[in-house]
Amino acid sequence: MFLDRREGNKLHKGSVLVGYDLGEWYSQISYCIYGQEDVDTVATVVGTKQYNIPTMLCKRKGVNQWYYGKDAVKYADAEDMFPVDGILMAARKGDEIELDGEVFDPVALLTLFVKRSMALMNFIAPIEKMDAIMFTVDELDDRMVEILSLASANLGFKTSHIYFQSHTESFYSFMLHQPLELWYHQVMACEHDGRRLKLYRMECNKRTTPVVVLIEEQTYETLVIPDETEEEKIRQDAYLLADERFLGIVQAVCEGRFISSVYLLGDGFKSGWQERSLQFLCHNRRVFQGNNLFSRGACYGLLEKLEPSEEGRRHIFLGRDMLKANIGMNVVRRGKESYYALLDAGQNWYESYKECDFLLTKEKELQFVITPLNGKNIETKVISLSDDGGGRAPFTRYHMEMRMGAPDQVLVKVTDLGFGELFLPSGRVWEEAFGI
């Protein structure tokens, strides 16, 4: 989502692009240099692959001294410290946070965490020198867009290239930049943070142009991995049960499907409990294990927005946050009938916006052509611009703004601009909504 649509601030080769994965428990930062394909992830300890930054703050008693990430975890139990975790959840709920005799806005604390953690990028570029950033989160809804918008506005970014996308779209962006043999057929990603399993299954409909990509999601709250502090016997029994449950889940998903590659993501898999499941998954499939796919996918998502790849132009992702249909109008331009595109399928609904001016003659109505990409029939939606018998001009100029109110709701605002000095603007405004 653009926070600022002003002209200028164009990117150039060598610009620093950042993908920030903001999680409930851990966050990560990846980056790339515009013009280069390589994406790297910032390590919290130099020379390691420790990418997780605990989404946590800690305040020293009586003073305005804050720690974040691993330092916050380190000092959390100290008597003179006030730990703050669950910041993202508190921001979602709008719950104020009380500590050390003060009340704090959770969005302000989330902004503080992001700003402090972004200091890890200082060896590449300070925050004010970053040219574009993509935030990715597990679930992207109206409230999350509002939170990220508020946080971004207070971070001190000098760029207008600020975007948001869900983990699902980051998974899609990541796969677009992998060798085609890994996703020519279906792909499965299994994310486990130790508390729950979330499974993504991506498939492409090659019978459409462009190729429509769909990703199915399923969450399993009962697949819990024991903490390493548990007794050995308890842990081993729990691992066996988790492996059995996970095996049943992936067998059900893979049945009757050709899944060419699988990604095991998150610290929930690091103890290696998934022995039988892994044996099954590795049969005729490529299996990868890691935990920085979403932050890297956010970087690739930035690249696709700035300069779509060949595969990006050939494919269109229709996720839950995406506009599922092309919306346009049949108009007369320079004496010839033509189709005028307004909103394009595949855009995030909260980013979709169009404004334009047009003339109407006798028929004071707008006809919108809705072309779904999911195989449904083409529809026409009509909005009447009635003049209430006021005898308006035979030619009238209008200004129209169109945006999405939800993934399946179109909002239209039309303003009467009159027609020159002969027919002054009436000031009439029409606001309508229709479903798609």
N, C-alpha and C positions, 0 to 999 in steps of 0.2 A: 504494500500500500504506500503510495507517495504521501509524504507529509507536506511537501512543498512542490508545487508544479511550475515554478518559475523557470524561465529559459536560462540557459547558461549552465555552468558547472558540468561541462561535458567531460567525459572520461577520455583518457589517452593511454596509449601503451605505457605500461609501467605503473598505472594506478593500482593502489592497494585495495583489494576487495576482501571483506570479512564475512564469514558465516558463523553466527553465534547461536548455539543450541542452548536454550534456557530451559532447564529441567527443574522438577520439584525437589529432587535430591542432589543432582549433580548438573553442572553446566560444562560446556566445551567451546573452544574457539578455534576455528580453522581459517585459513587465509590463502589467497593466491594473488599473483601479480597479473593484471590485465594484459593479455597478449601471450600468456604462458598457460599451458594446460595443467601443470602440476599444482596440486592442492596439498598444503601441509597443515598439521594440527599443532597447536601450541602445547608444549609439555609443561606441567607445573614444576617439574624438576628437570633441569637441562640435561640432555643426553639420554633421557628415558622415554618410554611410551606411556607415562602417567598423564593422561589427558583430562581426567575428571577433576573439576573444581567444585568442591562441596558448596551447594547453594545455601550459604549460611553466613551470618554476621555475628560479631561478638563486640559488646560495648564495655569499656572499662568504667567501673563505678565512679560517679562524681565528675567525670571529665568527658569531653567530646572526642574520645579516642576509639576508633573502630578497627576491627580486624575482619578479614573475609576469608572464605575458602578453608584451606588446610590450617591456617593460623587460627581461624575461628574455632575449628574443631579442637585444636591443640589447647586453647585457653578456656574452653567451654566450662570445665569443671572447677576453675579457679574461683576462690571466694569473692574476689573483687571484680568478677566478670558477669555480664548478663548475655547469655547466648540467645540468638534469634534464628530459629529455623522455621520451615514451613512458610517462607515469605511469599512465594508465588501463590500458594493456596489462600493465604490471608488477603493478598491483593485481589484475587478472584472474588472472594466473598465480601470485600470492602471492610473487613474487620480491622479496627485500629489496634495497634500493638502497644501495650503498656510495659515499660521497663524503666528502672532507675528513677521512678517518680515522674516520668514524662509520658505523654501519649504521642505516638508516631504514626504517620500515614504509611500504610504498607507499600503503596506504590513508590513513595519517596525512598523507603528502605530498599526496595527492589532496584530502583535507579542507582542508589549508592553501591549496591553489590555489583551491578553491571559495570559501573564506572571504575570501581576498584579492580575488578577482574580484567577489564580491558587493558589495564596497565601492563599485563603480560605481553601485550603486543608492542610495547615501547621499543623493542629492539628492531622492529620492522617499521613502525610509524606511530607517532603519538595520536591520541584519539581525534584531535582536530585535523589531522592530515589524512585520515582514512577517507577514501573516495566513494565507497559504497558499502552498505552493510545489509545483510539478510538475517533477520531473527527467525528461528524456527522453534516451534513449541509442539508439545504432544497433541493438544487440541486447540484449534484456532476458531473461536466463536466471537460474537459481538463484544463481549466483555474483555476477552483477551486482546482483541484489536485495540480497544480503548486503553487498556493498561500499557501496551507496547507503544502506542502513540504518545501517551503522556510521558512515559519514561524516555523515549527517544528525543522528545522535544526538550528535555532537561539535561541531556548528556553532553551537550556542547559540540555535537557533530556540525561540521561546516558544509556537509554535503546534503543535497536534496534526494540522493539515491538511497532511500531507506525503505526496505520492504519487509513483509512478514509472510511466512508460509508454515503449514503444518508439517509434522514429521512424515505424513503420508506423501506430500508433494516433494519433500526433500529426498525420500526414498526413490521416487520417480526421477528426479533430477540427477541423482547419483547414478542410477542405472543407465540413463541416456549417455553417460560418458564412460561406460564400461564396454569391453569388446562385445560385439553383437551376439556371439555364440553363447554368452552367459544369459541373455534375455530374449533369444529368438523364440523360445517357448516360455512357459510360465516361470515366475521367480517367487521365492518365498523368503521373507525375513522374519526371524523370531527374536523379539527383544525381551530380555529378562533382566530386571534390576534387583532380583532377589525377593521381591515382594509380589510380583505378578508377571504373567507372560502376556505379551501382545504380539499377535501374529498378523503379518501383512502378506497378501497373495496378489501378485501383479500379473495381468494378462493383457495381450494386445489383440484387437479385432482387425486382422489384416485385410478384411473384406471391405473396409471403409477407406475413404480418402478425405482428409488425412487419416492415418491409422489411429483409432480410438484406444486409449489405454485406460483400464479400470483397475482399481486396487481395492480388494476386499479386506476388511479389518475384523479381528475377533480378539476379545480380551478374556483371559482366564485368571480369575482372582485366587483360585485355590492352589495353584502351583507355587508354593512358597518354599524357598531354600533356607535351611537353618543357618543361624549365625555361627561363625567359626569358634565362638566361645563355648558353644554347646559341647556336652560330653561326646566322645568319639562314637560310642555305640548309638546314641541318639541321632547323631549326624549321619552315620552310615545308613541307618534304617530310613531316615528321611530322604536321603539321596536315592535309595532304591525305589521308594515310592514315587518320588518326583520323576525319575527316569521312566518308570512304568506309565505314569500319566502322560508324560510328554510324548512317549512313543505312540500311545493311543491317539493323541491329538494329531501328530504329523502323519500317521498312517491314514487317518480319516481324511485329512486335507489332500494328501497325495493320491488317494484312490481314484482311478479313472482319469488322472491328469498327467500330462507330461511336464514335469517341473525340472528345468535344466540346471538351476543353481539355487543354493540356500545360503542365507547369511544368518549367523548366530551372533547376536549383538548384546552387549551389556555385561556387567560384572556378575550377573546371576549364573553365567556359564563358566566363569573362570576356574572354579574348583574341579571341573571335569567330571561331574556326576552323570552326564548324559551319555554313558557308554553304549547301551543298547540302541538308544535313539540315534546316536551318531553312526553306528554301523548301518542302520536302515537308511539314513539320509545320504550316506556316501555311496550307496549302490546306484550306479549310473547317473550320478549327479556331482556337480562341483560344489563343495561346501567351504565356506569361509567363516572365520571367527574374528571379531574385533569389537570396538565400541565407539568408533568415531564416524560412523556412516552418516548420521544426520547433520552434523556440523559441516562435513565435507559436501553433503548434498545441498546444504544451504549456499555454499560457494558456487557450486555448479548451477544452482537455480539463479544466482546473480548473473553468471555468464550467459545463461539462456535469455534472461530479460534484456541484457545489454546487446548481445549479438548472438541470436539463435544459431545453434549448430545445424548441420545437415539433418541429423536425426531429429533434432528439436522441431525443424520445419516439417518433417514427414509425420510426426506424431502429435497428438493432442491428448492431454490428460483430463479426464472428467471425474474429478474427485468430488467429495461432498461440498467443498467450498467453491466449486467451479460453476460457472454459467454453462448450462447443458444445451443451449440452443443459440444459433445465430439470429440476431434481430436486426431487421433492416426495413427499408421502404422502397416501393417502386415509384420513381420520380421521373420528371422530365428535366433533363439537363442539356442545355444548348440545343434545344429542339428535338432531342432524342430521348426515348424512354430508356431508363437504366435502373439498375438496383443500387441503392445507396446503403452501405453497411453502417449500422449504428453501434451495436455491441457484438463482440465476437465470442463464440463458445470457447471454453478453455481458460478464460480469464477468471481470477478470483472475483467473486460477486461483489466484495467490498471495494475492489479496485475499478470496477466497471463504471465508466462515466462517459457521456457524450453530450455536447451542446452544438447547436447549429441554428442558422436562420433559414427561412423558406417562405415562399409565397403560396397562397391559396386563392383560387378563383371562386367559382360558384359553390362547389361542394366544400362546406366548412367542416371537414372531418379529416382525421389522420388514420391511415391504414398501415398497421405494422405487420410485416411478414415474419412469422416465427418458424424457424427451420431447426427442429431438434436433431441432435447427432446420435440419438439412441434408437433410431429406426421408427419413431412415431411419425404421424402424418404432419405435413406442413399446415399451420394455422394462420388465420388472419385476425388480428385484434383491432377494433375500431374505437377511436375516441372522437366524440362529437364536440365541435367548438361552436356551440349554439350562440346566436347573438341576441336571444330573447326578444326577437322582433324589432331590434333596434336599427335595422337597415344599414348594416355595415357596408364598407366600400366593396366594389366588385373585385378589387385586388387588395389583399391585405398581407402585410409582412408579419411574421411571427418569429419569436425566439423560443427554442425548445431545449430543455435540459432533461437528460434521461440518466437514471442511475438504478441500481438494484437495492431494494430494501431487505432482501433475503435471497438465498440461492434460487428461489422460485417465484420471486415477486419483483415486478418492474414498476418503478415510480417515474411518472412523466409530469413535467411542469411546463406549461406553454404560456407565453406572455404576448399580448397584442402590441405590436410596434407601430401600427398604422401604416400609411402609405404616403410618404412625403408630406408636403405642406397642405395638400388638399384634404387628406384624411388623417387627422392627428391621432396619436395613440389613445385608446380608450382606457388604458390601465387595467383592462380585464386580464385576470390570470385564471387558468384552468389547471387543476391538479388531479391527476387520476392514477390509479394503480390497477394492474392486471397480473394474473398468474400465468406461468408458463409451465 
